Amino acid sequence: MEGPDAGAPVVGLPERVDRRVRLGPFPSARDALKFVGYAAAGAVLVPFTSPFAWVPVLAIGFAVSAWRPDGEAVDARVGRWLVFQLQGRGGLPLRTRGPLPRVRGCVAALASGQRVTVVRTGGTPLAYRPPAELAVMFERFRDLLRASEGSLVLRATTAPLRDGPVLPGNAPCSVAEQSARSGYGELVMVLCRRRRSRRVEISIGTSGHSPESDRRLEEQARSLADQLASLGLRPVLLADRALAESIRGFGWSVPRGSA
């Protein structure tokens, strides 16, 4: 039996199972291959410059491959910083997707002959709700989908958070308050760039081609939006450009010259 001065018991923890295996001075085999790539790039430059030009390339390649400040490679950190700067200035499109289809109003005609309308809403936290409340919301949402007429297509994606609603206003303040406001605004901007919100789009379609069928389709979409609002969501019936962007997101197309 241990005495009173033996101290608190100590339990030794085993090594992490998912710990990366080092390869010599490099944190992983991938980093070793990265160094080989830098060495090969330096060897290509030797015939055009001088053999001594290979030495700084090797040194830079070894530093980038073996040194991981705060657990992140230097080149990965620089790339993330460049992406952050491009996003802050609007960035450049990675690919051209062509012009948006011409759409007017809340109902659009697709190239397949179907006419659709789209209701967009966001997600709502459900993880911490009581089980009984979750069951009720599930039943209400199921009844809502069953009551919808025509074809129903759901598309779930994410969207960047908007920092406008949470940024401080431009009310006059002291110098110290201006510094605090600037720091808070930068913090909000960084958080909104790193986080995204869930976005769900529900499309209702019909094969009708008359003004009466378009009116009935729009009424169905507005009824769906009202029922979603009763669940605590904030639905929006899309129209014009927003509807055109949603149609392209679904992967659909509209006839040329349609409006």
Secondary structure in CASP SS format (residue, H / E / C, confidence):
PFRMAT SS
TARGET T0000
AUTHOR 0000-0000-0000
METHOD secondary structure of the structure
MODEL  1
M C 1.00
E C 1.00
G C 1.00
P C 1.00
D C 1.00
A C 1.00
G C 1.00
A C 1.00
P C 1.00
V C 1.00
V C 1.00
G C 1.00
L C 1.00
P C 1.00
E C 1.00
R C 1.00
V C 1.00
D C 1.00
R C 1.00
R C 1.00
V C 1.00
R C 1.00
L E 1.00
G C 1.00
P C 1.00
F E 1.00
P C 1.00
S C 1.00
A H 1.00
R H 1.00
D H 1.00
A H 1.00
L H 1.00
K H 1.00
F H 1.00
V H 1.00
G H 1.00
Y H 1.00
A H 1.00
A H 1.00
A H 1.00
G H 1.00
A H 1.00
V H 1.00
L H 1.00
V C 1.00
P C 1.00
F C 1.00
T C 1.00
S C 1.00
P H 1.00
F H 1.00
A H 1.00
W H 1.00
V H 1.00
P H 1.00
V H 1.00
L H 1.00
A H 1.00
I H 1.00
G H 1.00
F H 1.00
A H 1.00
V H 1.00
S H 1.00
A H 1.00
W C 1.00
R C 1.00
P H 1.00
D H 1.00
G H 1.00
E C 1.00
A C 1.00
V H 1.00
D H 1.00
A H 1.00
R H 1.00
V H 1.00
G H 1.00
R H 1.00
W H 1.00
L H 1.00
V H 1.00
F H 1.00
Q H 1.00
L H 1.00
Q H 1.00
G H 1.00
R C 1.00
G C 1.00
G C 1.00
L C 1.00
P C 1.00
L C 1.00
R C 1.00
T C 1.00
R C 1.00
G C 1.00
P C 1.00
L C 1.00
P C 1.00
R C 1.00
V C 1.00
R C 1.00
G C 1.00
C C 1.00
V C 1.00
A E 1.00
A E 1.00
L C 1.00
A C 1.00
S C 1.00
G C 1.00
Q C 1.00
R E 1.00
V E 1.00
T E 1.00
V E 1.00
V E 1.00
R E 1.00
T E 1.00
G E 1.00
G C 1.00
T C 1.00
P C 1.00
L C 1.00
A C 1.00
Y C 1.00
R C 1.00
P C 1.00
P H 1.00
A H 1.00
E H 1.00
L H 1.00
A H 1.00
V H 1.00
M H 1.00
F H 1.00
E H 1.00
R H 1.00
F H 1.00
R H 1.00
D H 1.00
L H 1.00
L H 1.00
R H 1.00
A C 1.00
S C 1.00
E C 1.00
G C 1.00
S E 1.00
L E 1.00
V E 1.00
L E 1.00
R E 1.00
A E 1.00
T E 1.00
T E 1.00
A E 1.00
P E 1.00
L C 1.00
R C 1.00
D C 1.00
G H 1.00
P H 1.00
V H 1.00
L C 1.00
P C 1.00
G C 1.00
N C 1.00
A C 1.00
P C 1.00
C C 1.00
S C 1.00
V H 1.00
A H 1.00
E H 1.00
Q H 1.00
S H 1.00
A H 1.00
R H 1.00
S H 1.00
G H 1.00
Y H 1.00
G H 1.00
E H 1.00
L H 1.00
V H 1.00
M H 1.00
V H 1.00
L H 1.00
C H 1.00
R H 1.00
R H 1.00
R C 1.00
R E 1.00
S E 1.00
R E 1.00
R E 1.00
V E 1.00
E E 1.00
I E 1.00
S E 1.00
I E 1.00
G E 1.00
T E 1.00
S C 1.00
G C 1.00
H C 1.00
S C 1.00
P H 1.00
E H 1.00
S H 1.00
D H 1.00
R H 1.00
R H 1.00
L H 1.00
E H 1.00
E H 1.00
Q H 1.00
A H 1.00
R H 1.00
S H 1.00
L H 1.00
A H 1.00
D H 1.00
Q H 1.00
L H 1.00
A H 1.00
S H 1.00
L C 1.00
G C 1.00
L C 1.00
R C 1.00
P C 1.00
V E 1.00
L E 1.00
L C 1.00
A C 1.00
D H 1.00
R H 1.00
A H 1.00
L H 1.00
A H 1.00
E H 1.00
S H 1.00
I H 1.00
R H 1.00
G H 1.00
F H 1.00
G C 1.00
W C 1.00
S C 1.00
V C 1.00
P C 1.00
R C 1.00
G C 1.00
S C 1.00
A C 1.00
END
